[in-house]
Amino acid sequence: MRKVLFIFGVLNDSDIDWMVQAGTSRRIERGAVVIHEGSAIDSVVLLLSGKMAVGVEGVGEVAQLHSGDFIGEMSLVDSAPPSATVTAKSDCTALFIDKKKLQRKLADDVAFASRFYRALAILLTDRLRATEKRMAYGTGQGLEDESVRLKDELDIGVLDQISMAGDRFDRLVKSVAARG
């Protein structure tokens, strides 16, 4: 849920409306592969409900995704094929937004692009910090070091947007469900 707050705290209501209109809702059965490591993708995916696993060949499962997580966003940013495989761990619902349509929107609407890329930057920064903490600091890191963000601590810049962010995500989920 934390990532939902980051992303939807930055985006505005018209951005959410555009995503609902531009995207296609899909049900994904448990065990289905949504993204194959190394294979090009044509959509950015917003997980609306359920849980997915992120796996890397030769390593295994490296992360789990929950409602509000974006999938395929790294390939949108750098155009490289996905570096991991994403598989549904439960029945899921997701909103698929065609990359070409999204890229046109980003090119045509500078304000949307600014908000969208800021949201992605926050999301990717949070993910990188979590990875660094797991790899470099281990689990023995104490609370004495104020530079280490606690697991559930939110950036002060998004605290005032929490309620609005949750409401926006709920509205998006309900709007997608209403469209069928």
DRENDO-1510 file (C-alpha; in Angstrom, 1 decimal, always signed):
<recs>
REC; n; res; u; v; w
REC; 1; MET; +0.0; +0.0; +0.0 .
REC; 2; ARG; +3.0; +2.3; +0.6 .
REC; 3; LYS; +3.7; +2.5; -3.1 .
REC; 4; VAL; +0.1; +3.5; -3.8 .
REC; 5; LEU; +0.6; +6.5; -1.5 .
REC; 6; PHE; +3.8; +7.5; -3.3 .
REC; 7; ILE; +2.3; +7.3; -6.8 .
REC; 8; PHE; -1.2; +8.5; -6.3 .
REC; 9; GLY; +0.0; +11.3; -4.0 .
REC; 10; VAL; +1.8; +12.8; -7.0 .
REC; 11; LEU; -0.7; +12.2; -9.7 .
REC; 12; ASN; -3.9; +14.3; -9.9 .
REC; 13; ASP; -7.5; +13.3; -10.5 .
REC; 14; SER; -7.3; +14.0; -14.3 .
REC; 15; ASP; -4.3; +11.7; -14.5 .
REC; 16; ILE; -6.2; +8.9; -12.8 .
REC; 17; ASP; -9.2; +9.5; -15.2 .
REC; 18; TRP; -6.8; +9.2; -18.2 .
REC; 19; MET; -5.3; +6.0; -16.9 .
REC; 20; VAL; -8.8; +4.5; -16.4 .
REC; 21; GLN; -9.8; +5.5; -20.0 .
REC; 22; ALA; -6.5; +4.5; -21.6 .
REC; 23; GLY; -6.1; +1.2; -19.8 .
REC; 24; THR; -7.6; -2.2; -20.2 .
REC; 25; SER; -8.6; -4.2; -17.1 .
REC; 26; ARG; -7.6; -7.9; -17.1 .
REC; 27; ARG; -8.2; -10.8; -14.7 .
REC; 28; ILE; -5.0; -12.8; -14.2 .
REC; 29; GLU; -5.2; -16.3; -12.9 .
REC; 30; ARG; -2.8; -17.6; -10.2 .
REC; 31; GLY; +0.3; -19.0; -11.9 .
REC; 32; ALA; +0.0; -16.9; -15.0 .
REC; 33; VAL; +3.2; -15.1; -16.2 .
REC; 34; VAL; +2.6; -11.4; -16.8 .
REC; 35; ILE; +6.1; -10.5; -17.9 .
REC; 36; HIS; +8.9; -12.8; -19.1 .
REC; 37; GLU; +12.5; -11.9; -18.3 .
REC; 38; GLY; +14.3; -10.7; -21.4 .
REC; 39; SER; +11.1; -10.5; -23.5 .
REC; 40; ALA; +9.9; -7.1; -24.7 .
REC; 41; ILE; +6.6; -5.9; -23.3 .
REC; 42; ASP; +3.9; -3.6; -24.8 .
REC; 43; SER; +2.2; -2.4; -21.6 .
REC; 44; VAL; +2.8; -0.9; -18.3 .
REC; 45; VAL; +0.7; -2.7; -15.7 .
REC; 46; LEU; -0.9; -1.4; -12.5 .
REC; 47; LEU; -1.7; -4.2; -10.1 .
REC; 48; LEU; -5.2; -3.5; -8.7 .
REC; 49; SER; -5.7; -6.5; -6.6 .
REC; 50; GLY; -3.8; -9.7; -5.7 .
REC; 51; LYS; -0.2; -10.6; -5.3 .
REC; 52; MET; +2.6; -11.3; -7.8 .
REC; 53; ALA; +6.2; -12.6; -7.5 .
REC; 54; VAL; +9.2; -11.1; -9.2 .
REC; 55; GLY; +11.8; -13.7; -10.1 .
REC; 56; VAL; +15.2; -13.5; -11.7 .
REC; 57; GLU; +16.6; -16.5; -13.6 .
REC; 58; GLY; +19.3; -18.2; -11.5 .
REC; 59; VAL; +18.4; -16.3; -8.4 .
REC; 60; GLY; +14.7; -17.1; -7.7 .
REC; 61; GLU; +12.1; -14.8; -6.2 .
REC; 62; VAL; +13.5; -11.4; -5.4 .
REC; 63; ALA; +10.3; -9.5; -4.5 .
REC; 64; GLN; +6.6; -9.6; -4.2 .
REC; 65; LEU; +4.1; -7.1; -5.7 .
REC; 66; HIS; +0.8; -6.0; -4.2 .
REC; 67; SER; -2.1; -3.8; -5.2 .
REC; 68; GLY; -0.9; -0.4; -6.3 .
REC; 69; ASP; +2.4; -1.6; -7.7 .
REC; 70; PHE; +3.5; -0.8; -11.2 .
REC; 71; ILE; +4.9; -3.6; -13.4 .
REC; 72; GLY; +7.1; -2.9; -16.4 .
REC; 73; GLU; +7.9; +0.7; -15.5 .
REC; 74; MET; +11.6; +0.1; -15.9 .
REC; 75; SER; +11.2; -0.9; -19.5 .
REC; 76; LEU; +9.2; +2.2; -20.1 .
REC; 77; VAL; +12.0; +4.4; -18.8 .
REC; 78; ASP; +14.9; +2.8; -20.5 .
REC; 79; SER; +13.3; +0.6; -23.3 .
REC; 80; ALA; +15.4; -2.4; -22.3 .
REC; 81; PRO; +13.6; -5.7; -22.0 .
REC; 82; PRO; +12.4; -6.7; -18.5 .
REC; 83; SER; +15.1; -7.9; -16.1 .
REC; 84; ALA; +12.8; -10.3; -14.2 .
REC; 85; THR; +9.8; -12.5; -14.7 .
REC; 86; VAL; +6.5; -11.5; -13.0 .
REC; 87; THR; +4.1; -14.3; -12.0 .
REC; 88; ALA; +0.7; -14.1; -10.3 .
REC; 89; LYS; +0.8; -15.7; -6.9 .
REC; 90; SER; -2.9; -15.4; -6.5 .
REC; 91; ASP; -5.8; -14.4; -8.8 .
REC; 92; CYS; -5.3; -10.8; -9.7 .
REC; 93; THR; -6.8; -7.9; -11.4 .
REC; 94; ALA; -4.6; -5.4; -13.3 .
REC; 95; LEU; -4.9; -2.4; -15.5 .
REC; 96; PHE; -2.8; -2.7; -18.6 .
REC; 97; ILE; -1.8; +0.7; -20.2 .
REC; 98; ASP; -0.3; +0.4; -23.8 .
REC; 99; LYS; +3.2; +1.7; -23.7 .
REC; 100; LYS; +2.8; +3.6; -27.1 .
REC; 101; LYS; -0.4; +5.3; -25.9 .
REC; 102; LEU; +1.3; +6.2; -22.6 .
REC; 103; GLN; +4.4; +7.5; -24.4 .
REC; 104; ARG; +2.2; +9.7; -26.6 .
REC; 105; LYS; +0.5; +11.1; -23.5 .
REC; 106; LEU; +3.8; +11.8; -21.9 .
REC; 107; ALA; +5.1; +13.6; -25.0 .
REC; 108; ASP; +1.9; +15.6; -25.5 .
REC; 109; ASP; +1.1; +16.5; -21.9 .
REC; 110; VAL; +4.1; +18.0; -20.2 .
REC; 111; ALA; +2.3; +18.5; -16.8 .
REC; 112; PHE; +1.2; +14.8; -16.8 .
REC; 113; ALA; +4.7; +13.7; -17.8 .
REC; 114; SER; +6.2; +15.7; -14.9 .
REC; 115; ARG; +3.9; +14.2; -12.4 .
REC; 116; PHE; +4.2; +10.7; -13.9 .
REC; 117; TYR; +8.0; +10.6; -14.0 .
REC; 118; ARG; +8.2; +12.1; -10.5 .
REC; 119; ALA; +5.9; +9.3; -9.2 .
REC; 120; LEU; +8.1; +6.7; -11.0 .
REC; 121; ALA; +11.3; +8.4; -9.6 .
REC; 122; ILE; +9.9; +8.1; -6.1 .
REC; 123; LEU; +8.8; +4.5; -6.6 .
REC; 124; LEU; +12.2; +3.5; -8.1 .
REC; 125; THR; +14.1; +5.4; -5.4 .
REC; 126; ASP; +12.2; +3.6; -2.7 .
REC; 127; ARG; +12.8; +0.3; -4.4 .
REC; 128; LEU; +16.5; +1.0; -4.7 .
REC; 129; ARG; +16.8; +2.0; -1.0 .
REC; 130; ALA; +15.1; -1.2; +0.0 .
REC; 131; THR; +17.5; -3.2; -2.1 .
REC; 132; GLU; +20.5; -1.4; -0.8 .
REC; 133; LYS; +19.3; -2.0; +2.8 .
REC; 134; ARG; +18.8; -5.7; +2.1 .
REC; 135; MET; +22.2; -6.1; +0.4 .
REC; 136; ALA; +24.5; -3.7; +2.2 .
REC; 137; TYR; +23.1; -3.2; +5.7 .
REC; 138; GLY; +21.6; -6.6; +6.5 .
REC; 139; THR; +19.0; -7.0; +9.1 .
REC; 140; GLY; +21.2; -5.9; +12.1 .
REC; 141; GLN; +20.9; -2.1; +11.3 .
REC; 142; GLY; +19.9; -0.3; +14.4 .
REC; 143; LEU; +17.8; +2.8; +14.9 .
REC; 144; GLU; +20.8; +4.9; +15.9 .
REC; 145; ASP; +21.6; +5.9; +12.3 .
REC; 146; GLU; +19.0; +8.5; +11.4 .
REC; 147; SER; +20.0; +8.3; +7.7 .
REC; 148; VAL; +18.4; +4.9; +7.4 .
REC; 149; ARG; +14.7; +5.1; +6.7 .
REC; 150; LEU; +12.5; +2.7; +8.6 .
REC; 151; LYS; +10.5; +0.1; +6.6 .
REC; 152; ASP; +7.2; +1.8; +6.9 .
REC; 153; GLU; +8.3; +5.4; +7.2 .
REC; 154; LEU; +6.9; +7.7; +4.5 .
REC; 155; ASP; +8.8; +10.6; +3.0 .
REC; 156; ILE; +7.7; +13.9; +4.6 .
REC; 157; GLY; +6.9; +15.3; +1.2 .
REC; 158; VAL; +4.0; +12.9; +0.6 .
REC; 159; LEU; +2.6; +12.8; +4.1 .
REC; 160; ASP; +0.0; +15.5; +3.4 .
REC; 161; GLN; -1.1; +13.6; +0.3 .
REC; 162; ILE; -1.8; +10.2; +2.0 .
REC; 163; SER; -5.6; +10.5; +2.3 .
REC; 164; MET; -6.0; +11.9; -1.2 .
REC; 165; ALA; -3.7; +9.2; -2.6 .
REC; 166; GLY; -5.7; +6.4; -1.0 .
REC; 167; ASP; -8.9; +7.9; -2.3 .
REC; 168; ARG; -7.5; +8.3; -5.8 .
REC; 169; PHE; -6.4; +4.6; -5.9 .
REC; 170; ASP; -9.8; +3.5; -4.6 .
REC; 171; ARG; -11.6; +5.6; -7.2 .
REC; 172; LEU; -9.4; +4.2; -10.0 .
REC; 173; VAL; -10.1; +0.6; -8.8 .
REC; 174; LYS; -13.9; +1.3; -8.7 .
REC; 175; SER; -13.9; +3.1; -12.1 .
REC; 176; VAL; -12.0; +0.2; -13.7 .
REC; 177; ALA; -14.5; -2.3; -12.1 .
REC; 178; ALA; -17.4; -0.3; -13.4 .
REC; 179; ARG; -16.1; -0.4; -16.9 .
REC; 180; GLY; -16.1; -4.2; -16.7 .
</recs>
